[in-house]
């Protein structure tokens, strides 16, 4: 197998395949029955469809999370959600955006001060390149970071999301209002060993009627607090 020496050695997904996941992204191996798998997926489906509960205010959007100890199948549940088809969102086009912090990529080498940079890198990488092994991810990451550093700090997540949505709509011949985007964030705590709040906030800040988020978290993370990290006003459904 040829060595990966630059980002040119990392092939980009065909435009028709972007936003489509037909095999596991987060979990590297198959397992048997996941603890409460069907119940968790059902809750996530209802959340994605906005069937869970009325929102407190027009601009206040809930998030969903699956909480559990290591080995209980949280990442597998996210994979199942990523592989749902358009029927999961009824009359919308479904766009899952995996953001993985526990798939072999070394996040602790990224000591960048820009809020949301780790999230933006991973959502762009998963959309345009799919799952990448560590040797390829580091080159994709380096190229993406170079571009993202030029963006205003407040737009580190929102502008890349706009780019992805533009590309996805063009490839699928749909309008932006016809797309339901769902961030799938695996192992939030691993996003930064010191403070996962910037990664959490960068996702929550772009939520809206057409953008949702599902997190996985270990039991000891502060995501388990009633309002999530940092006293967010958004409800957390488990």
C-alpha positions as CSV (number, residue, x, y, z in Angstrom):
1,X,0.0,0.0,0.0
2,X,1.4,3.4,-1.0
3,X,2.3,5.8,1.7
4,X,0.1,8.9,2.2
5,X,2.3,11.9,1.7
6,X,-0.1,14.9,1.1
7,X,-3.7,15.8,1.0
8,X,-3.6,15.0,-2.8
9,X,-3.4,11.4,-1.7
10,X,-6.7,11.6,0.1
11,X,-9.6,11.0,-2.5
12,X,-12.7,13.1,-2.2
13,X,-16.1,11.4,-2.2
14,X,-18.2,11.5,-5.3
15,X,-20.7,14.3,-5.0
16,X,-23.6,11.8,-5.2
17,X,-22.1,9.9,-2.1
18,X,-21.6,12.9,0.1
19,X,-24.0,12.9,3.1
20,X,-24.7,9.2,2.6
21,X,-23.4,6.6,5.0
22,X,-23.9,2.9,4.2
23,X,-21.4,1.4,6.6
24,X,-20.3,2.2,10.1
25,X,-18.5,5.5,10.6
26,X,-17.9,5.7,14.3
27,X,-17.6,2.1,15.4
28,X,-14.8,0.0,13.9
29,X,-16.4,-3.4,14.4
30,X,-19.7,-5.1,14.5
31,X,-21.3,-6.1,17.8
32,X,-24.4,-7.9,18.9
33,X,-27.4,-6.3,20.5
34,X,-26.7,-2.8,21.8
35,X,-28.2,-2.0,25.2
36,X,-31.6,-0.3,24.6
37,X,-30.6,0.2,21.0
38,X,-34.1,0.2,19.5
39,X,-35.5,2.5,22.2
40,X,-32.6,4.9,21.7
41,X,-33.0,5.0,17.9
42,X,-36.7,5.5,18.3
43,X,-36.2,8.5,20.5
44,X,-33.7,9.9,18.1
45,X,-36.0,9.4,15.2
46,X,-38.8,11.2,17.0
47,X,-36.4,14.0,18.0
48,X,-35.2,14.4,14.4
49,X,-38.8,14.7,13.3
50,X,-39.6,17.2,16.1
51,X,-42.1,14.8,17.6
52,X,-40.5,14.7,21.1
53,X,-42.1,17.7,22.8
54,X,-43.1,21.4,22.1
55,X,-40.1,23.8,22.3
56,X,-40.0,26.4,25.0
57,X,-39.6,29.2,22.5
58,X,-39.4,29.7,18.7
59,X,-35.6,30.1,18.8
60,X,-34.9,27.6,21.6
61,X,-34.1,24.1,20.2
62,X,-33.7,20.9,22.1
63,X,-30.8,18.5,21.6
64,X,-30.7,14.8,22.1
65,X,-28.0,12.6,23.7
66,X,-27.3,9.0,24.5
67,X,-25.5,8.5,27.8
68,X,-23.7,5.4,28.9
69,X,-20.6,3.7,30.1
70,X,-17.8,2.5,27.7
71,X,-18.8,-0.5,25.6
72,X,-22.6,0.0,25.9
73,X,-22.9,0.8,22.1
74,X,-23.3,4.5,22.0
75,X,-21.2,4.9,18.8
76,X,-23.1,2.0,17.2
77,X,-26.4,3.9,17.8
78,X,-25.0,7.0,16.1
79,X,-23.9,4.8,13.1
80,X,-27.5,3.5,12.9
81,X,-28.8,7.0,12.9
82,X,-26.3,8.1,10.2
83,X,-27.4,5.2,8.0
84,X,-31.1,6.1,8.2
85,X,-32.8,7.0,4.9
86,X,-35.0,10.0,4.0
87,X,-38.0,8.4,5.5
88,X,-36.5,9.3,8.9
89,X,-37.3,12.9,8.3
90,X,-40.6,12.5,6.4
91,X,-40.8,15.0,3.6
92,X,-37.3,16.2,3.9
93,X,-33.9,15.2,2.5
94,X,-31.8,13.7,5.3
95,X,-28.2,15.0,5.8
96,X,-26.3,13.4,8.7
97,X,-23.0,15.1,9.6
98,X,-20.8,12.8,11.7
99,X,-18.4,14.5,14.0
100,X,-16.2,11.8,15.6
101,X,-13.7,12.4,18.3
102,X,-13.0,8.8,19.1
103,X,-12.2,7.1,15.8
104,X,-8.4,7.0,15.8
105,X,-7.7,10.7,15.1
106,X,-5.5,12.4,17.6
107,X,-7.3,15.4,18.8
108,X,-4.9,16.3,21.6
109,X,-2.4,17.6,19.1
110,X,-4.9,20.3,18.1
111,X,-4.3,23.1,20.5
112,X,-6.0,25.7,18.4
113,X,-7.6,28.7,20.1
114,X,-10.4,29.0,17.6
115,X,-13.8,28.0,19.0
116,X,-15.4,25.2,17.0
117,X,-12.4,24.4,14.9
118,X,-12.4,20.7,15.9
119,X,-16.0,20.4,15.0
120,X,-15.7,22.2,11.7
121,X,-12.7,20.1,10.6
122,X,-14.5,16.9,11.4
123,X,-17.8,17.7,9.8
124,X,-16.1,18.9,6.6
125,X,-13.9,15.8,6.6
126,X,-16.7,13.3,7.1
127,X,-18.8,15.0,4.4
128,X,-16.2,15.4,1.7
129,X,-13.9,12.4,2.5
130,X,-15.9,10.0,4.6
131,X,-14.2,8.0,7.3
132,X,-10.4,8.5,7.1
133,X,-7.7,6.5,8.9
134,X,-5.3,8.5,11.0
135,X,-2.6,8.7,8.4
136,X,-5.0,10.3,5.9
137,X,-7.0,12.4,8.4
138,X,-3.9,14.4,9.5
139,X,-3.4,15.7,5.9
140,X,-7.1,16.4,5.4
141,X,-7.1,18.2,8.8
142,X,-4.0,20.3,7.9
143,X,-5.6,21.5,4.7
144,X,-8.9,22.3,6.3
145,X,-7.4,24.1,9.3
146,X,-5.4,26.3,6.9
147,X,-8.7,27.5,5.3
148,X,-10.8,27.6,8.5
149,X,-8.2,29.8,10.3
150,X,-9.1,32.5,7.7
151,X,-12.7,32.6,8.7
152,X,-14.1,35.0,11.4
153,X,-14.1,33.2,14.7
154,X,-17.9,33.4,15.1
155,X,-18.4,31.7,11.7
156,X,-16.1,28.7,12.2
157,X,-19.1,26.3,12.2
158,X,-21.8,28.3,10.4
159,X,-20.0,29.1,7.2
160,X,-18.7,25.5,6.7
161,X,-22.2,24.3,7.3
162,X,-23.4,26.7,4.6
163,X,-20.9,25.3,2.2
164,X,-21.9,21.8,2.9
165,X,-25.6,22.6,2.5
166,X,-25.0,24.4,-0.8
167,X,-23.0,21.4,-2.2
168,X,-25.6,18.9,-0.9
169,X,-28.6,20.8,-2.3
170,X,-26.8,21.2,-5.7
171,X,-26.0,17.5,-5.9
172,X,-29.5,16.4,-4.9
173,X,-31.5,19.1,-6.7
174,X,-33.3,20.3,-3.6
175,X,-33.7,23.6,-1.8
176,X,-32.1,24.3,1.6
177,X,-35.5,24.3,3.3
178,X,-36.1,20.8,2.1
179,X,-33.0,19.4,4.0
180,X,-32.9,18.3,7.6
181,X,-29.4,18.3,8.9
182,X,-28.4,16.3,12.0
183,X,-25.0,16.6,13.7
184,X,-23.9,13.3,15.1
185,X,-21.2,14.0,17.7
186,X,-19.5,11.0,19.2
187,X,-17.7,11.2,22.5
188,X,-17.9,14.9,23.1
189,X,-15.6,14.6,26.2
190,X,-12.7,13.5,24.0
191,X,-13.0,16.7,21.9
192,X,-10.7,18.3,24.5
193,X,-9.3,16.7,27.6
194,X,-9.4,20.1,29.3
195,X,-12.7,21.6,28.2
196,X,-15.3,20.2,25.8
197,X,-17.5,23.3,26.1
198,X,-16.2,25.0,22.9
199,X,-17.1,22.0,20.8
200,X,-20.5,21.7,22.4
201,X,-21.3,25.4,21.9
202,X,-20.2,25.5,18.3
203,X,-22.8,22.8,17.5
204,X,-25.6,24.2,19.7
205,X,-25.2,27.7,18.3
206,X,-26.1,26.5,14.7
207,X,-29.2,24.5,15.7
208,X,-32.5,25.6,14.2
209,X,-35.8,24.2,12.7
210,X,-33.8,22.4,10.1
211,X,-30.6,21.6,12.1
212,X,-30.6,19.1,15.0
213,X,-27.9,17.5,17.1
214,X,-27.4,14.1,18.7
215,X,-24.5,13.6,21.2
216,X,-23.0,10.6,22.9
217,X,-21.3,11.1,26.2
218,X,-19.8,9.1,29.1
219,X,-21.7,9.1,32.4
220,X,-19.2,11.4,34.1
221,X,-19.4,14.2,31.6
222,X,-21.2,17.5,32.4
223,X,-23.5,16.9,29.4
224,X,-25.5,15.0,31.9
225,X,-26.5,18.2,33.7
226,X,-30.2,19.1,33.1
227,X,-29.3,21.9,30.7
228,X,-26.1,20.4,29.2
229,X,-22.7,22.1,29.2
230,X,-22.3,25.7,30.2
231,X,-25.9,26.2,31.5
232,X,-27.4,26.1,28.0
233,X,-31.1,27.0,27.9
234,X,-31.7,24.1,25.5
235,X,-33.4,21.0,26.8
236,X,-31.5,17.7,26.6
237,X,-33.5,14.6,25.8
238,X,-32.0,11.2,26.7
